[in-house]
Amino acid sequence: MTEKTPTIVGIRFSKLSKIYNFDASDLEDVQLHEMMMVETNRGKQIGEIVKIQQDNGENGEPLKKVERRATAGELVSNEAWSMRKEEIIAFSKKRSSELRLKDVRILNAEVNYDGSYMVLYYSSQSEEKADLKSLKYDIQKAFSIDNVEIKQLGPRDVAKIIGGMGACGVPCRCCTSYLTEFSSISIKMAKEQGISLTPSEITGMCGRLRCCLEYENEYYVECRMNLPKKKKKVMT
């Protein structure tokens, strides 16, 4: 008897978020852009199928299974909480100001479809860790959310949320347009490509090395290995 090939789906929980693989083999005729209910470390969440493949892609490690398709009622509840996101952010900003939380900048919020779990994102220039227990309690009480997590973001994630023009002049930054994950960027990449090491030439609006230094780096490395060195005489 031939073993059935597993159906692996890539699910995204918000625009430009990381894509997570789940096993959808128990469901028939799954389609792109369907909304699925899955179990995550943040409880049950609704996510959109953005890719379908036949192999795991994760060294054969077992994947969590897709529970089922989200119901109409769950989708309505999910949309209702999405619409309240701005209200939650505005409340959090106001309370952080009233609590005199210095250098705490509220950026974004993500809430589960049923309001059982929420993550509030913020940034801070201070090296000291802010005491956000009172803010967390106030959010739970105001919006009846049982579990609230407050998470600090790094400069690249902050730039991704804020958006705006890129350092190169492109109307919308790469991280805001299509990048779903940040790769490790090093100064060596700029050297390999012969790019000026002037900070303004290699630094993005986030203050970190530009993500685009990685885009063509592999090709430059390959060319340096195979093409003649500078000033070397060649016969053709």
Wavefront OBJ file of the C-alpha trace (Angstrom):
o trace
v 0.000 0.000 0.000
v 1.407 3.368 -1.030
v 1.868 5.807 1.831
v -0.036 9.045 1.403
v 2.153 12.077 0.752
v 1.655 14.605 3.554
v 0.226 18.017 2.758
v 2.248 20.766 4.436
v 0.807 24.282 4.532
v 2.584 27.527 5.350
v 0.407 29.687 7.592
v 0.803 33.375 8.344
v -0.961 35.043 11.285
v -0.547 38.669 10.221
v 0.683 40.650 7.235
v 4.411 40.066 6.579
v 4.789 37.899 9.685
v 6.932 34.772 9.665
v 5.410 31.767 7.878
v 4.942 28.641 10.028
v 4.524 25.138 8.616
v 1.659 22.879 9.727
v 0.479 19.420 8.673
v -2.874 19.620 6.856
v -2.959 15.973 5.732
v -6.186 15.296 7.668
v -8.081 17.917 5.663
v -9.296 17.458 2.117
v -8.783 19.877 -0.748
v -7.016 22.674 1.145
v -6.654 25.876 -0.871
v -4.479 28.964 -0.727
v -5.873 31.870 1.328
v -8.151 29.631 3.385
v -8.334 30.594 7.068
v -7.373 27.772 9.422
v -7.561 27.151 13.164
v -4.260 25.954 14.643
v -2.787 25.450 18.105
v 0.275 27.605 18.907
v 2.244 28.573 22.001
v -0.137 31.545 22.212
v -3.203 29.331 22.282
v -5.568 28.768 19.368
v -5.046 31.160 16.491
v -6.529 31.772 13.070
v -4.040 31.976 10.217
v -4.099 32.214 6.427
v -2.631 29.549 4.138
v -0.017 31.298 1.975
v 1.746 28.245 0.541
v 1.135 24.525 0.028
v 3.919 21.970 -0.366
v 4.433 18.216 -0.238
v 7.613 18.072 1.847
v 8.314 19.131 5.397
v 11.342 21.303 4.734
v 12.299 21.037 8.414
v 14.528 17.923 8.437
v 11.540 15.626 8.804
v 10.630 16.862 12.272
v 6.946 16.271 13.117
v 4.729 19.282 12.621
v 1.651 20.360 14.521
v -1.532 19.505 12.687
v -4.051 22.010 11.386
v -7.129 21.482 13.560
v -9.785 22.581 11.073
v -11.070 25.406 8.926
v -12.124 28.485 10.888
v -15.891 28.932 11.178
v -17.774 32.043 10.065
v -18.386 33.005 13.690
v -14.706 32.718 14.546
v -13.751 34.852 11.545
v -16.224 37.530 12.637
v -14.793 37.450 16.172
v -11.260 37.671 14.746
v -12.209 40.708 12.655
v -13.925 42.349 15.631
v -10.755 42.078 17.740
v -8.652 43.333 14.817
v -10.857 46.422 14.656
v -10.278 47.035 18.379
v -6.499 46.981 17.947
v -6.205 50.761 17.514
v -8.360 51.277 20.597
v -6.060 49.003 22.623
v -2.940 50.794 21.341
v -4.417 54.229 22.148
v -5.360 53.081 25.662
v -1.888 51.607 26.224
v -0.185 54.838 25.123
v -2.385 56.897 27.419
v -1.812 54.627 30.418
v 1.953 54.441 29.855
v 2.004 58.255 29.888
v -0.105 58.390 33.069
v 2.150 55.801 34.702
v 5.171 57.899 33.651
v 6.889 55.013 31.930
v 9.944 56.768 30.538
v 11.289 55.851 27.091
v 8.443 53.359 26.495
v 6.988 53.727 22.997
v 3.888 51.621 22.279
v 3.984 50.330 18.695
v 1.530 47.551 17.970
v -0.798 44.924 19.411
v -1.889 41.444 18.322
v -4.943 39.752 19.811
v -6.174 36.159 19.410
v -9.451 35.662 17.563
v -11.374 35.227 20.841
v -9.548 37.835 22.920
v -7.959 35.216 25.181
v -4.361 36.253 24.498
v -2.703 39.526 23.502
v 0.829 40.671 22.742
v 1.662 44.370 23.096
v 4.848 45.510 21.349
v 6.951 48.457 22.466
v 10.406 49.953 21.996
v 12.711 51.689 24.440
v 15.983 53.590 24.177
v 16.785 52.985 27.830
v 19.042 50.105 28.857
v 17.043 49.659 32.057
v 14.119 47.253 31.852
v 10.801 49.054 32.287
v 8.346 47.902 34.971
v 5.195 47.211 32.955
v 3.200 45.181 35.496
v 0.713 47.994 36.161
v 0.195 48.601 32.434
v -0.384 44.876 31.876
v -2.967 44.735 34.686
v -4.798 47.808 33.395
v -5.066 46.356 29.867
v -6.398 43.056 31.211
v -9.010 44.864 33.278
v -10.067 47.350 30.573
v -10.479 44.812 27.754
v -11.185 41.589 29.711
v -8.183 39.800 28.191
v -6.971 36.957 30.394
v -3.385 36.718 29.182
v -1.394 39.805 28.168
v 2.261 39.659 27.112
v 4.317 42.842 26.670
v 7.289 42.402 24.378
v 10.159 44.773 23.547
v 11.217 45.032 19.896
v 14.637 45.680 18.385
v 15.424 48.516 15.926
v 14.710 46.460 12.781
v 11.292 45.311 13.992
v 10.470 48.891 14.993
v 11.327 50.122 11.484
v 9.187 47.329 10.006
v 6.126 48.450 11.975
v 6.591 52.203 11.443
v 7.339 51.943 7.710
v 8.306 54.966 5.625
v 10.865 55.686 2.914
v 13.982 53.566 2.710
v 17.494 54.989 3.008
v 17.980 54.357 -0.730
v 14.921 56.443 -1.604
v 12.476 53.609 -2.324
v 8.964 54.798 -1.273
v 8.388 51.847 1.090
v 11.112 50.031 3.025
v 11.901 46.417 2.110
v 11.026 45.248 5.631
v 7.585 46.839 5.377
v 6.968 45.698 1.791
v 7.861 42.020 1.673
v 10.555 40.822 4.117
v 9.096 38.289 6.554
v 12.314 37.516 8.441
v 15.551 39.379 9.157
v 18.805 37.732 8.134
v 22.167 38.184 9.821
v 24.000 41.047 8.064
v 27.735 41.638 8.491
v 30.214 44.324 7.420
v 32.001 41.578 5.473
v 29.139 41.604 2.961
v 29.816 45.247 2.129
v 33.530 44.513 1.720
v 32.846 41.546 -0.589
v 30.746 43.772 -2.855
v 33.182 46.683 -2.867
v 30.644 49.031 -1.289
v 31.858 52.135 0.515
v 32.029 51.565 4.269
v 30.783 55.081 4.969
v 27.997 54.633 7.571
v 25.452 56.586 5.512
v 26.046 54.228 2.568
v 25.482 50.941 4.401
v 23.151 51.873 7.274
v 19.369 51.683 7.038
v 16.786 53.948 8.675
v 16.768 51.561 11.656
v 20.410 52.382 12.376
v 21.539 48.853 11.523
v 23.320 47.485 8.433
v 20.961 47.479 5.442
v 19.111 44.234 4.744
v 19.800 44.645 1.017
v 23.509 43.953 1.592
v 22.512 40.286 1.561
v 20.501 40.305 -1.681
v 23.395 39.889 -4.132
v 26.149 38.928 -1.716
v 26.197 35.251 -2.695
v 26.676 36.151 -6.379
v 29.520 38.563 -5.561
v 31.269 35.887 -3.479
v 30.931 33.407 -6.353
v 32.303 35.920 -8.864
v 35.284 36.728 -6.668
v 36.146 33.031 -6.532
v 35.860 32.417 -10.291
v 36.766 35.685 -12.028
v 40.370 36.903 -12.457
v 41.736 39.129 -9.720
v 42.214 42.843 -10.297
v 45.258 43.754 -12.425
v 45.841 40.101 -13.341
v 46.752 39.481 -16.999
v 44.548 36.997 -18.841
v 44.714 35.338 -22.246
v 41.563 34.927 -24.313
l 1 2 3 4 5 6 7 8 9 10 11 12 13 14 15 16 17 18 19 20 21 22 23 24 25 26 27 28 29 30 31 32 33 34 35 36 37 38 39 40 41 42 43 44 45 46 47 48 49 50 51 52 53 54 55 56 57 58 59 60 61 62 63 64 65 66 67 68 69 70 71 72 73 74 75 76 77 78 79 80 81 82 83 84 85 86 87 88 89 90 91 92 93 94 95 96 97 98 99 100 101 102 103 104 105 106 107 108 109 110 111 112 113 114 115 116 117 118 119 120 121 122 123 124 125 126 127 128 129 130 131 132 133 134 135 136 137 138 139 140 141 142 143 144 145 146 147 148 149 150 151 152 153 154 155 156 157 158 159 160 161 162 163 164 165 166 167 168 169 170 171 172 173 174 175 176 177 178 179 180 181 182 183 184 185 186 187 188 189 190 191 192 193 194 195 196 197 198 199 200 201 202 203 204 205 206 207 208 209 210 211 212 213 214 215 216 217 218 219 220 221 222 223 224 225 226 227 228 229 230 231 232 233 234 235 236
